Amino acid sequence: MPSYLYTAKDKKGRTQAGHLQATDQRELAAFLRNKELVLISAETADAKEESADKFSQKAIYVWRKLSRVSLVEKMVFSRHLSIMIESGLSLTQALQVLSEQSKSPKFKKIINQVEENIRQGESFANSLAKHPKVFNELYVNMIKVGETGGNLNETLKILSEQMRKDHELISRVRGAMMYPAVIVIAMVGIGILMMVMVVPKLTSIFSEINMDLPLSTQMIIVSSNFLRNNIILATVILIVLVILIKFSLKIKTVKQGLSKTYLLLPVFGSLIQKINSARFARTFSSLIESGLGIVESLQIVAGTLGNIRFKESLFDAAQQVQKGKPLSQILIKYEKLYPPMVIQMIAVGEETGNLADILKNMADFYEEEIDNITKNLSSIIEPIIMVVIGAAVGFFAISMIQPMYSMMEGI
């Protein structure tokens, strides 16, 4: 017997709600009539739960549609597509299966569009190129080489391995930066609470005495008053500031300056150098292994690196290699970017003819180095954070306590 959640009214028009079991709504209405109640609405408990489930499913669907396609999704897509093609499935059949398997509505739609383009006679690479936000230049060019050479499944394997290594590298760095990020956010949050809740109480004491305050104390009081009285304006200013910073980071001169500064930082400069060297070696190796030319490979790799100094060095290297110069000799003038080991290993690879294998081994070496650095990064950052927190607390304490001592001396 189903269980109903009902709403009813009595003779005086008062609303009552309750929970009853009945075979159907007619029996429920009759039962309520006997109690001198008129049924207004009724819904089974199961229906209520189902509607809640539908709402949560819709929320998940909208979230997935708005969210971008992750590196892990593309990695799984490439690996599964490689296996399916190797097993004898046609490309369109494999894409159909992968579309049905995908949990992301956005990625599902893209896979369907790619499949439709292939059915209309487009190549796989050109179909992927229509979605540059999901499939970058590196991915498209490697697929193009795989299609031309008839070894698409092998190219997809190389791509999935490349993305797996990239994901591991990104995860290590993000994991290492999580601790300091949490500490900084907590520190900012506590600072705002102090400004809003503690400072006003001290300010009222100072205003009653009408004494001259140090500049640092005046600055804290002005900031506190602004935050308390203009919380909406402060939030808007913060959002605008974040947007301005985001857009300024896209300006070439700003990017160049920051890229140069990052490399000069102690510990972090070395880490950035190794991260970019590892990504360069891994990606360059994958492109050469797939059959792409060195010049084109260098241009594509340049587009995948985050630091603009490394990008510029590789674009310049591509032009110089096109003129006939060996890559190892070109990179010597960028010795502040590339460690000596990178240049020497590339020289050996050029002499022996197995550059792809040497680059792959070099990438493994630097990825292990990055892993060791990131494991110890929190212990390096912790003293720096403690010094910053100590300086902030000290500035606040001196600014607020100094006037109190002056006040007590005057009594």
Secondary structure, 3 states (H helix, E strand, C coil): CCEEEEEEECCCCCEEEEEEECCCHHHHHHHHHHCCCEEEEEEEHHHHHHHHHHHHHHHHHHHHHHCCCCHHHHHHHHHHHHHHHHCCCCHHHHHHHHHHHCCCHHHHHHHHHHHHHHHCCCCHHHHHHCCCCCCCHHHHHHHHHHHHHCCHHHHHHHHHHHHHHHHHHHHHHHHHHHHHHHHHHHHHHHHHHHHHHHHHHHHHHHHHHCCCCCHHHHHHHHHHHHHHHCHHHHHHHHHHHHHHHHHHCCCHHHHHHHHHHHHHCCCHHHHHHHHHHHHHHHHHHHHHHHCCCHHHHHHHHHHHCCCHHHHHHHHHHHHHHHCCCCHHHHHHHHCCCCCHHHHHHHHHHHHHCCHHHHHHHHHHHHHHHHHHHHHHHHHHHHHHHHHHHHHHHHHHHHHHHHHHHHHHHHC
